[in-house]
Amino acid sequence: MGQFAWLGIVRHGQSVGNIAAAQAERAGAEVIDLADRDADVPLSPTGRHQAQAVGAFLAKQDRPPELALVSPYLRARQTAELALADTRIPMVVDERLRDRELGVLDLLTNAGVRARFPDEAVRRAHLGKYYYRPPGGENWADVQLRLRVLLRELREDHPGGRILLFAHEATVWLVRALAEELAEPELMALTRNEAIANCSVSSWCGDGVSLSPERFNDVAHLEDHGAPPTEQEEVRAEPA
């Protein structure tokens, strides 16, 4: 993948859903106690602080991004709005950056999936995270396809551009897969050993032909701003 001068992606800040999901998993509950639908889950106070730290990071860049594209989910939009508040970077919401849809497994913990959909738990374990598609939901390959189309359009419309994305945990991994041309086994091996932190920054530099890693899952700006790093799961069960 070439033609970008720079490509970056920020996972949204800690959300109230991240907190609820972590509490449910620790308690062994089957369902995450959350009234909002996934698209409407807001940031926690910590998440807002983290988003402001991203803004401080952007203010220090000699060459800031020219355009920010943002997931329509509230937690991602709030992160982008806070991070971009003191910049002139235009923000565009694009539904292709939304989080992976979990269908019938939405708001279930891993214990909940095993208890309520045992056949799906077996199928998920057999197929793995990348190819397993829950009823009514998406697998990682589906998300990667919509991201591939989005990035192709961006390369065509903004050749040599500096583009920043605000999205979700799985989205960060899949943008990395596209930027670094990782096959499924390589990508899944990486996901087993690292969790994407809230408001972490990942970026790649382009030479007109390909993209080279610059940073991945970087949280140094959070520490500089006094914002605690967090890496809670998204608001749904997700296999390892």
Contacts in CASP RR format, 6 or more apart in sequence:
PFRMAT RR
TARGET T0000
AUTHOR 0000-0000-0000
METHOD contacts of the structure
MODEL  1
MGQFAWLGIVRHGQSVGNIAAAQAERAGAEVIDLADRDADVPLSPTGRHQ
AQAVGAFLAKQDRPPELALVSPYLRARQTAELALADTRIPMVVDERLRDR
ELGVLDLLTNAGVRARFPDEAVRRAHLGKYYYRPPGGENWADVQLRLRVL
LRELREDHPGGRILLFAHEATVWLVRALAEELAEPELMALTRNEAIANCS
VSSWCGDGVSLSPERFNDVAHLEDHGAPPTEQEEVRAEPA
1 151 0 8 1.000
1 155 0 8 1.000
1 178 0 8 1.000
1 179 0 8 1.000
1 181 0 8 1.000
1 210 0 8 1.000
1 211 0 8 1.000
2 155 0 8 1.000
2 206 0 8 1.000
2 207 0 8 1.000
2 208 0 8 1.000
2 209 0 8 1.000
2 210 0 8 1.000
2 211 0 8 1.000
3 155 0 8 1.000
3 159 0 8 1.000
3 160 0 8 1.000
3 161 0 8 1.000
3 206 0 8 1.000
3 208 0 8 1.000
4 154 0 8 1.000
4 155 0 8 1.000
4 158 0 8 1.000
4 160 0 8 1.000
4 161 0 8 1.000
4 162 0 8 1.000
4 163 0 8 1.000
4 204 0 8 1.000
4 206 0 8 1.000
4 208 0 8 1.000
4 211 0 8 1.000
5 160 0 8 1.000
5 161 0 8 1.000
5 162 0 8 1.000
5 205 0 8 1.000
5 206 0 8 1.000
5 208 0 8 1.000
6 63 0 8 1.000
6 65 0 8 1.000
6 161 0 8 1.000
6 162 0 8 1.000
6 163 0 8 1.000
6 203 0 8 1.000
6 204 0 8 1.000
6 205 0 8 1.000
6 206 0 8 1.000
6 214 0 8 1.000
7 151 0 8 1.000
7 162 0 8 1.000
7 163 0 8 1.000
7 165 0 8 1.000
7 175 0 8 1.000
7 179 0 8 1.000
7 203 0 8 1.000
7 204 0 8 1.000
7 206 0 8 1.000
7 211 0 8 1.000
8 65 0 8 1.000
8 163 0 8 1.000
8 164 0 8 1.000
8 165 0 8 1.000
8 175 0 8 1.000
8 201 0 8 1.000
8 202 0 8 1.000
8 203 0 8 1.000
8 204 0 8 1.000
9 164 0 8 1.000
9 165 0 8 1.000
9 166 0 8 1.000
9 167 0 8 1.000
9 171 0 8 1.000
9 172 0 8 1.000
9 175 0 8 1.000
9 201 0 8 1.000
9 202 0 8 1.000
9 203 0 8 1.000
10 54 0 8 1.000
10 79 0 8 1.000
10 80 0 8 1.000
10 83 0 8 1.000
10 164 0 8 1.000
10 165 0 8 1.000
10 166 0 8 1.000
10 167 0 8 1.000
10 199 0 8 1.000
10 200 0 8 1.000
10 201 0 8 1.000
10 202 0 8 1.000
11 167 0 8 1.000
11 168 0 8 1.000
11 169 0 8 1.000
11 171 0 8 1.000
11 172 0 8 1.000
11 196 0 8 1.000
11 197 0 8 1.000
11 198 0 8 1.000
11 199 0 8 1.000
11 200 0 8 1.000
12 43 0 8 1.000
12 51 0 8 1.000
12 71 0 8 1.000
12 73 0 8 1.000
12 75 0 8 1.000
12 76 0 8 1.000
12 78 0 8 1.000
12 79 0 8 1.000
12 166 0 8 1.000
12 167 0 8 1.000
12 168 0 8 1.000
12 198 0 8 1.000
12 199 0 8 1.000
13 43 0 8 1.000
13 44 0 8 1.000
13 46 0 8 1.000
13 47 0 8 1.000
13 48 0 8 1.000
13 50 0 8 1.000
13 51 0 8 1.000
13 75 0 8 1.000
13 79 0 8 1.000
13 198 0 8 1.000
13 199 0 8 1.000
13 230 0 8 1.000
14 43 0 8 1.000
14 44 0 8 1.000
14 46 0 8 1.000
14 47 0 8 1.000
14 50 0 8 1.000
14 198 0 8 1.000
14 199 0 8 1.000
14 230 0 8 1.000
14 232 0 8 1.000
15 41 0 8 1.000
15 42 0 8 1.000
15 43 0 8 1.000
15 44 0 8 1.000
15 47 0 8 1.000
15 75 0 8 1.000
15 235 0 8 1.000
16 34 0 8 1.000
16 36 0 8 1.000
16 41 0 8 1.000
16 42 0 8 1.000
16 43 0 8 1.000
16 44 0 8 1.000
17 32 0 8 1.000
17 34 0 8 1.000
17 36 0 8 1.000
17 41 0 8 1.000
17 232 0 8 1.000
17 235 0 8 1.000
18 44 0 8 1.000
18 198 0 8 1.000
18 230 0 8 1.000
18 232 0 8 1.000
18 233 0 8 1.000
18 234 0 8 1.000
18 235 0 8 1.000
19 44 0 8 1.000
19 232 0 8 1.000
20 32 0 8 1.000
20 33 0 8 1.000
20 34 0 8 1.000
20 235 0 8 1.000
21 32 0 8 1.000
21 34 0 8 1.000
21 109 0 8 1.000
21 232 0 8 1.000
21 233 0 8 1.000
21 234 0 8 1.000
21 235 0 8 1.000
21 236 0 8 1.000
22 232 0 8 1.000
22 233 0 8 1.000
23 33 0 8 1.000
24 31 0 8 1.000
24 32 0 8 1.000
24 33 0 8 1.000
24 109 0 8 1.000
25 109 0 8 1.000
25 110 0 8 1.000
25 111 0 8 1.000
25 233 0 8 1.000
28 109 0 8 1.000
28 111 0 8 1.000
29 109 0 8 1.000
29 111 0 8 1.000
29 112 0 8 1.000
30 108 0 8 1.000
30 109 0 8 1.000
30 111 0 8 1.000
30 112 0 8 1.000
30 115 0 8 1.000
30 116 0 8 1.000
31 107 0 8 1.000
31 108 0 8 1.000
31 109 0 8 1.000
31 112 0 8 1.000
32 107 0 8 1.000
32 108 0 8 1.000
32 109 0 8 1.000
32 235 0 8 1.000
32 236 0 8 1.000
34 41 0 8 1.000
34 107 0 8 1.000
34 235 0 8 1.000
36 42 0 8 1.000
38 73 0 8 1.000
38 99 0 8 1.000
38 106 0 8 1.000
38 107 0 8 1.000
38 235 0 8 1.000
38 236 0 8 1.000
39 72 0 8 1.000
39 73 0 8 1.000
39 74 0 8 1.000
39 98 0 8 1.000
40 73 0 8 1.000
40 74 0 8 1.000
41 73 0 8 1.000
41 74 0 8 1.000
41 75 0 8 1.000
41 235 0 8 1.000
42 74 0 8 1.000
42 75 0 8 1.000
42 78 0 8 1.000
43 51 0 8 1.000
43 75 0 8 1.000
43 78 0 8 1.000
43 79 0 8 1.000
46 227 0 8 1.000
46 228 0 8 1.000
46 230 0 8 1.000
47 79 0 8 1.000
47 198 0 8 1.000
47 199 0 8 1.000
47 227 0 8 1.000
47 230 0 8 1.000
48 78 0 8 1.000
48 82 0 8 1.000
49 225 0 8 1.000
49 226 0 8 1.000
49 227 0 8 1.000
49 228 0 8 1.000
50 79 0 8 1.000
50 198 0 8 1.000
50 199 0 8 1.000
50 222 0 8 1.000
50 227 0 8 1.000
50 228 0 8 1.000
50 229 0 8 1.000
50 230 0 8 1.000
51 78 0 8 1.000
51 79 0 8 1.000
51 80 0 8 1.000
51 81 0 8 1.000
51 82 0 8 1.000
51 83 0 8 1.000
51 199 0 8 1.000
52 82 0 8 1.000
52 83 0 8 1.000
52 225 0 8 1.000
52 227 0 8 1.000
53 199 0 8 1.000
53 221 0 8 1.000
53 222 0 8 1.000
53 224 0 8 1.000
53 225 0 8 1.000
53 226 0 8 1.000
53 227 0 8 1.000
54 79 0 8 1.000
54 82 0 8 1.000
54 83 0 8 1.000
54 199 0 8 1.000
54 201 0 8 1.000
54 221 0 8 1.000
55 82 0 8 1.000
55 83 0 8 1.000
55 84 0 8 1.000
55 85 0 8 1.000
55 86 0 8 1.000
55 87 0 8 1.000
56 221 0 8 1.000
56 224 0 8 1.000
56 225 0 8 1.000
57 201 0 8 1.000
57 221 0 8 1.000
58 64 0 8 1.000
58 65 0 8 1.000
58 83 0 8 1.000
58 84 0 8 1.000
58 87 0 8 1.000
58 89 0 8 1.000
58 164 0 8 1.000
59 86 0 8 1.000
59 87 0 8 1.000
63 162 0 8 1.000
64 87 0 8 1.000
64 89 0 8 1.000
64 162 0 8 1.000
65 89 0 8 1.000
65 162 0 8 1.000
65 163 0 8 1.000
65 164 0 8 1.000
66 89 0 8 1.000
66 158 0 8 1.000
66 161 0 8 1.000
66 162 0 8 1.000
66 163 0 8 1.000
67 89 0 8 1.000
67 90 0 8 1.000
67 92 0 8 1.000
67 158 0 8 1.000
67 161 0 8 1.000
67 162 0 8 1.000
67 163 0 8 1.000
67 164 0 8 1.000
68 80 0 8 1.000
68 84 0 8 1.000
68 89 0 8 1.000
68 90 0 8 1.000
68 91 0 8 1.000
68 92 0 8 1.000
68 163 0 8 1.000
68 164 0 8 1.000
68 165 0 8 1.000
68 166 0 8 1.000
69 91 0 8 1.000
69 92 0 8 1.000
69 93 0 8 1.000
69 94 0 8 1.000
69 97 0 8 1.000
69 150 0 8 1.000
69 154 0 8 1.000
69 163 0 8 1.000
69 164 0 8 1.000
69 165 0 8 1.000
69 166 0 8 1.000
70 76 0 8 1.000
70 77 0 8 1.000
70 80 0 8 1.000
70 91 0 8 1.000
70 92 0 8 1.000
70 93 0 8 1.000
70 94 0 8 1.000
70 97 0 8 1.000
70 165 0 8 1.000
70 166 0 8 1.000
70 167 0 8 1.000
71 77 0 8 1.000
71 93 0 8 1.000
71 94 0 8 1.000
71 95 0 8 1.000
71 97 0 8 1.000
71 98 0 8 1.000
71 99 0 8 1.000
71 166 0 8 1.000
71 167 0 8 1.000
71 168 0 8 1.000
71 171 0 8 1.000
72 93 0 8 1.000
72 94 0 8 1.000
72 95 0 8 1.000
72 97 0 8 1.000
72 98 0 8 1.000
73 98 0 8 1.000
73 99 0 8 1.000
73 168 0 8 1.000
76 97 0 8 1.000
76 166 0 8 1.000
76 167 0 8 1.000
76 168 0 8 1.000
77 93 0 8 1.000
77 166 0 8 1.000
79 166 0 8 1.000
79 199 0 8 1.000
80 91 0 8 1.000
80 166 0 8 1.000
81 91 0 8 1.000
83 166 0 8 1.000
84 91 0 8 1.000
89 164 0 8 1.000
94 150 0 8 1.000
96 146 0 8 1.000
96 147 0 8 1.000
96 149 0 8 1.000
96 150 0 8 1.000
97 147 0 8 1.000
97 150 0 8 1.000
97 165 0 8 1.000
97 166 0 8 1.000
97 167 0 8 1.000
97 168 0 8 1.000
97 171 0 8 1.000
98 167 0 8 1.000
98 168 0 8 1.000
99 167 0 8 1.000
99 168 0 8 1.000
99 169 0 8 1.000
99 170 0 8 1.000
99 171 0 8 1.000
99 234 0 8 1.000
100 137 0 8 1.000
100 138 0 8 1.000
100 139 0 8 1.000
100 140 0 8 1.000
100 142 0 8 1.000
100 143 0 8 1.000
100 168 0 8 1.000
100 170 0 8 1.000
100 171 0 8 1.000
100 234 0 8 1.000
101 136 0 8 1.000
101 137 0 8 1.000
101 138 0 8 1.000
102 108 0 8 1.000
102 134 0 8 1.000
102 137 0 8 1.000
102 138 0 8 1.000
102 236 0 8 1.000
102 237 0 8 1.000
103 134 0 8 1.000
103 135 0 8 1.000
103 136 0 8 1.000
103 137 0 8 1.000
104 117 0 8 1.000
104 120 0 8 1.000
104 134 0 8 1.000
104 135 0 8 1.000
104 136 0 8 1.000
104 137 0 8 1.000
105 113 0 8 1.000
105 117 0 8 1.000
105 120 0 8 1.000
105 134 0 8 1.000
105 236 0 8 1.000
105 237 0 8 1.000
106 236 0 8 1.000
107 235 0 8 1.000
107 236 0 8 1.000
108 116 0 8 1.000
108 117 0 8 1.000
108 236 0 8 1.000
108 237 0 8 1.000
109 237 0 8 1.000
110 237 0 8 1.000
110 238 0 8 1.000
110 239 0 8 1.000
112 237 0 8 1.000
113 120 0 8 1.000
113 121 0 8 1.000
113 124 0 8 1.000
113 237 0 8 1.000
114 121 0 8 1.000
120 134 0 8 1.000
120 135 0 8 1.000
123 132 0 8 1.000
124 132 0 8 1.000
124 134 0 8 1.000
124 239 0 8 1.000
125 239 0 8 1.000
127 139 0 8 1.000
128 188 0 8 1.000
128 239 0 8 1.000
129 139 0 8 1.000
129 140 0 8 1.000
129 188 0 8 1.000
129 191 0 8 1.000
129 238 0 8 1.000
129 239 0 8 1.000
129 240 0 8 1.000
130 139 0 8 1.000
130 140 0 8 1.000
130 141 0 8 1.000
130 184 0 8 1.000
130 187 0 8 1.000
130 188 0 8 1.000
131 139 0 8 1.000
131 140 0 8 1.000
131 141 0 8 1.000
131 184 0 8 1.000
132 139 0 8 1.000
132 239 0 8 1.000
133 139 0 8 1.000
133 142 0 8 1.000
140 170 0 8 1.000
140 173 0 8 1.000
140 174 0 8 1.000
143 170 0 8 1.000
143 171 0 8 1.000
143 174 0 8 1.000
144 174 0 8 1.000
144 177 0 8 1.000
144 178 0 8 1.000
147 171 0 8 1.000
147 174 0 8 1.000
147 175 0 8 1.000
147 178 0 8 1.000
148 178 0 8 1.000
151 175 0 8 1.000
151 178 0 8 1.000
154 163 0 8 1.000
160 208 0 8 1.000
165 171 0 8 1.000
165 175 0 8 1.000
167 175 0 8 1.000
168 234 0 8 1.000
169 195 0 8 1.000
169 196 0 8 1.000
169 233 0 8 1.000
169 234 0 8 1.000
170 234 0 8 1.000
170 238 0 8 1.000
172 196 0 8 1.000
172 200 0 8 1.000
172 202 0 8 1.000
172 217 0 8 1.000
173 187 0 8 1.000
173 190 0 8 1.000
173 191 0 8 1.000
173 196 0 8 1.000
174 187 0 8 1.000
175 202 0 8 1.000
176 182 0 8 1.000
176 187 0 8 1.000
176 190 0 8 1.000
176 202 0 8 1.000
176 216 0 8 1.000
177 187 0 8 1.000
179 204 0 8 1.000
179 211 0 8 1.000
179 213 0 8 1.000
180 204 0 8 1.000
180 211 0 8 1.000
180 213 0 8 1.000
182 190 0 8 1.000
192 240 0 8 1.000
194 217 0 8 1.000
195 231 0 8 1.000
196 217 0 8 1.000
196 231 0 8 1.000
197 217 0 8 1.000
197 219 0 8 1.000
197 222 0 8 1.000
197 229 0 8 1.000
197 230 0 8 1.000
197 231 0 8 1.000
198 229 0 8 1.000
198 230 0 8 1.000
198 231 0 8 1.000
198 232 0 8 1.000
199 219 0 8 1.000
199 222 0 8 1.000
199 227 0 8 1.000
200 217 0 8 1.000
200 218 0 8 1.000
200 219 0 8 1.000
200 222 0 8 1.000
200 229 0 8 1.000
201 215 0 8 1.000
201 218 0 8 1.000
201 219 0 8 1.000
201 221 0 8 1.000
202 215 0 8 1.000
202 216 0 8 1.000
202 217 0 8 1.000
202 218 0 8 1.000
203 214 0 8 1.000
203 215 0 8 1.000
204 211 0 8 1.000
204 212 0 8 1.000
204 213 0 8 1.000
204 214 0 8 1.000
205 211 0 8 1.000
205 212 0 8 1.000
205 214 0 8 1.000
206 212 0 8 1.000
219 229 0 8 1.000
222 228 0 8 1.000
222 229 0 8 1.000
223 229 0 8 1.000
END
